Amino acid sequence: MLDVDPTTLALEFGGSAVIGGVLGFATKQVAKLVAIIIGTQLMAFRYLESQEILIVDWNRLSAGLVETQERADEIHWLESMLSMLSVGAGFTSGFLIGFHRG
């Protein structure tokens, strides 16, 4: 027989939801900042290339993105999420709420 304490499960779920919410909010803010930095950098590259100051190999630059996507497809995250269901569900829901509100 399983000895499951509902209070412990609720505390794990609630605590991980709060932590997930804070991290989701922070992640969205950081993602906005990174997007601005990368966009500015790409605009600078494009400008310097148009002035013939710099030569950018755009095919080689985008090849790294394709390789990263291929590696991400190999990770089996579902198995690890099922092993920590109460913490994972709380964290995920809090993260999504925080990310949405951020």
VMD Tcl script that draws the C-alpha trace (Angstrom):
set ca {
  {0.00 0.00 0.00}
  {1.26 3.44 -0.85}
  {1.76 5.86 2.02}
  {0.82 9.14 0.34}
  {0.43 12.27 2.42}
  {-1.90 14.78 0.70}
  {-0.40 17.67 2.68}
  {3.09 16.90 1.42}
  {1.83 16.59 -2.15}
  {0.01 19.93 -1.85}
  {3.09 21.64 -0.42}
  {5.31 20.22 -3.17}
  {2.82 21.28 -5.83}
  {2.30 24.76 -4.39}
  {5.96 25.42 -3.74}
  {7.01 24.30 -7.16}
  {4.19 26.34 -8.74}
  {5.46 29.50 -7.03}
  {9.05 28.80 -8.06}
  {7.89 27.99 -11.60}
  {5.89 31.23 -11.77}
  {8.86 33.34 -10.72}
  {11.18 31.55 -13.15}
  {8.63 31.80 -15.97}
  {8.33 35.55 -15.45}
  {12.11 35.96 -15.31}
  {12.61 33.76 -18.36}
  {10.26 35.86 -20.45}
  {12.02 39.06 -19.40}
  {15.43 37.59 -20.22}
  {14.12 36.23 -23.53}
  {12.92 39.71 -24.51}
  {16.31 41.18 -23.67}
  {18.17 38.47 -25.61}
  {15.85 38.96 -28.61}
  {16.60 42.70 -28.60}
  {20.36 42.09 -28.35}
  {20.37 39.48 -31.13}
  {18.14 41.61 -33.36}
  {20.38 44.63 -32.88}
  {23.46 42.53 -33.61}
  {21.94 41.11 -36.81}
  {20.95 44.61 -37.94}
  {24.51 45.79 -37.29}
  {25.89 42.85 -39.27}
  {23.52 43.62 -42.16}
  {24.51 47.31 -42.12}
  {28.25 46.57 -41.99}
  {27.81 44.06 -44.80}
  {25.96 46.62 -46.94}
  {28.83 49.08 -46.39}
  {31.28 46.33 -47.44}
  {33.08 46.53 -44.10}
  {32.19 42.99 -43.05}
  {31.41 39.74 -44.85}
  {28.88 37.47 -43.13}
  {28.40 33.84 -44.15}
  {24.65 33.64 -43.47}
  {24.40 29.94 -44.43}
  {27.07 28.99 -41.90}
  {25.45 31.20 -39.26}
  {22.06 29.47 -39.63}
  {23.56 25.95 -39.76}
  {24.14 25.99 -35.99}
  {20.43 26.52 -35.43}
  {19.56 23.43 -37.46}
  {22.05 21.27 -35.51}
  {20.66 22.51 -32.18}
  {17.12 21.60 -33.24}
  {18.23 18.09 -34.23}
  {19.85 17.56 -30.80}
  {16.74 18.83 -29.01}
  {14.57 16.25 -30.79}
  {16.63 13.39 -29.26}
  {15.81 14.26 -25.62}
  {13.06 12.16 -24.05}
  {11.73 14.67 -21.53}
  {8.40 12.91 -21.02}
  {9.97 10.03 -19.10}
  {11.73 12.34 -16.66}
  {8.59 14.48 -16.12}
  {6.51 11.42 -15.19}
  {8.99 10.43 -12.50}
  {8.44 13.71 -10.63}
  {4.76 14.34 -11.34}
  {3.73 16.49 -8.36}
  {6.77 18.77 -8.50}
  {6.80 18.80 -12.30}
  {3.10 19.64 -12.63}
  {3.32 22.47 -10.11}
  {6.47 23.90 -11.61}
  {5.16 23.67 -15.17}
  {1.85 25.32 -14.39}
  {3.53 28.08 -12.40}
  {6.16 28.59 -15.11}
  {3.52 28.92 -17.81}
  {1.46 31.36 -15.76}
  {4.53 33.45 -14.93}
  {5.72 33.37 -18.54}
  {2.29 34.40 -19.77}
  {2.01 37.27 -17.26}
  {5.58 38.50 -17.90}
}
mol new
graphics top color blue
foreach p $ca { graphics top sphere $p radius 0.5 }
foreach p [lrange $ca 0 end-1] q [lrange $ca 1 end] { graphics top cylinder $p $q radius 0.2 }
display resetview
